[in-house]
């Protein structure tokens, strides 16, 4: 269980070998590497056996091999890919790997996967989730004991979210406890106040931003 918030000041002197390991009661680990730049091969080297990659879009990092059996959970369906991505790239990926995709919202992972896995990998997905604590908890339940949840997150100074006040652990726990499935009004208010004061809460809600 995550018991406290750990904050790192930037710029950080932490090297790519640094890892923050969070364990639950079943000894399953959630491994998050934090650095301004790091080699994702450190994470990928732990992706062995049967596992899942969350939200890879058309560019999955974990590829199937003789010792890796992977499925991809992706919200965007193939018929939408050509609208979003380069047509030739979309067709290429669809032809090669579409059978490995499970088309569903990552937030429903606890309901759509009914078997245990050896790893779960997430590259720049967690920060987009409305209810990250819930998704991580559901993910940990799917892992065999001692197997890793591996995640990469963006460096805050390189995003426009740097202007936001940090989300507290209590806020994330509340989202999980209240089982929020839509963005709370106060989150929109905070976005307008700190990030884009030229817009309004109403316009963001209307756009489902």
N, C-alpha and C positions, 0 to 999 in steps of 0.2 A: 504494500500500500504506500502511496505517496503521502508523506506526513508533513512536508514543509516545502516552501518555495526556495529554490536555489537560484540566485541571480549572479551572472557573470558580467563584469564591466568590460566594455569594448573601448579601444582595441584590445584584444586579448593576446596574451603570449602563449596560450594553450596550443599545443601541437596536435597534429592529426591523430596521434596515438591515444589522446585523451578520450576516455569514455565515461559517461554517467550511467551507472547500472542501477536499475530499480527492480526490486524483486517482490513477488507476492507470496502468499502463504504456501503455495505449492512449489516454491523455489523456481518458478518460471521467471526469466529475466527479460526486462525491457531495456534494450541497449540503444542509447542515443549518443551519437558522436557530435561534438560541438567544436567548431573551429571556423575561422574565416574562410579557409580553403582546406579541403581534405580529399583524399583519394577514396572514392566510394568502393574501391576493390576491397578495402578493409571490411566493409559491411558485407559485400557480396561473397566474400570467402566463407562466411558463416551460413550461407544459403545452400544447404545440402539436404537431400532427401525430398520429401513431399511438402510443398509449401504454397503460399499465396503472395502475390504482389498486389498492393492496393492502389487503384487509380493510376495505372501506367500510361493511359492514353494510347497513342500509337508507338510509344517508345519505351517498351518494358526494359528494365535493367537486368532482371533475372531471366536468363534464357534456359530452355530445357536442354538437358545433356544426359549422358549416361548415368550420372549420379544426382540429377536434379529433375524432379517432376513438379512443374509449377502451373498454377491457374491464375488468371488475372481478373480481378474484380474491377469493372469499369462501368461508370454511369452512362457514358455517351455511347450510343449504339452505332453500328457500322453505317447505317443509312445517313447518319449525321456527320460522319467523318469527312466525306467529300465536301461538305459545306464549310467545314472548319479548317481542314488541312488541305495540303496539295493533293490533287486527285490521284496522281500516279502513286504517291507514297501511300495514300489511304488504301488504294486497291491492292498494292503489294502486301501491306501488312494484313489486310483482310484475307487474302488468299493463303498466306503462309501460316497465320496463327489464330484465325478467328475461332477455331474450335477450342482454343485454350481459354477464351474469355467467358466470364460469367457476367452478364449485363444486369447490374443492380447497383443501388446506392450503397457505398461503403458503410454507411450508418446502419445498414440492416445485416451486417456480416454475421451477427449472432443467430439470425433466422435463416440465412440462405446456405450456410455451411454446416453440415451435420456429421463431420468427421474431424479427427484430430490431425494436426499437421506438425511438421518439424521446424518450420520457420514462417514468419510473416514479415514481409519487407514493404517499406513505405518510403517513397522519395518525394519530398515536397508536397505531401498530401495532408498531413495532420493539421497544419496551420490553416487549412481551408475548411476544416470541419466545424460545424456548429457545436457539436457535442463531443469533443475529443476524448474526454474521460470515459464516456460510455463506449466509444469505439475501441479504445485501448483495453478496457476491461473485458469486452466481448472477445477481443482478439486473444488476450491472455488465456481465456477459458478454452480456446480452440487448440492451444499449443500443448504438445506432450510435455510432461514435467521436465524442467530444465532446458527446454528449447527456447530460442530467442525471438523476440519482436525487435526488428531492426529498423531504425528510422533516421532519415536525414531531414533537417529543417534549414530554412534560409537564415543567413546572418541578418539580424534586425537592422543594422546601419545601412544595408543595401536595399531596403524596402521602404515604401512610403508609409508603412505602419510605424516607422520610427517616431512619427509625430503623435502617435497614440499613447495614452497612458497604459502601462502594462496591465494585462488582464490578470487578476489575482487568482490564486488557487481556490479561494472560497467561491469566486464567481463561476469557475469551471465546475466545481462540485455541485453548486446549485443547479446549473444547467443539466447535469447528470441526474440529480435527485428529482427534479421537476420534469424530466424526460422531454425537454424542449425539442420540438421538431420544426419550429419556425423561429426566425431571428427575433429576439425580444426588442421591444420598442426602444428601450434604453441603450441598446447597442447601436442602433441607428443614430440616436441623439449624440452619443459620444463620437461617432464617426464624423458627423456634421461639425461638431464643436472643435475637434482637434485636427481633422484631416482636410475637410473640404467645406468651409463655412459658406461658400457661394451656392451650395445646393441646399435642399430641404429634406427633412425626414420623409415627407409625403412622396417626393419624387423618387427617392431611393426604394421605398416600399413598392411603389407602382412598377418600377423596373425589376423588382425582385432581386435587388443588388446584393 
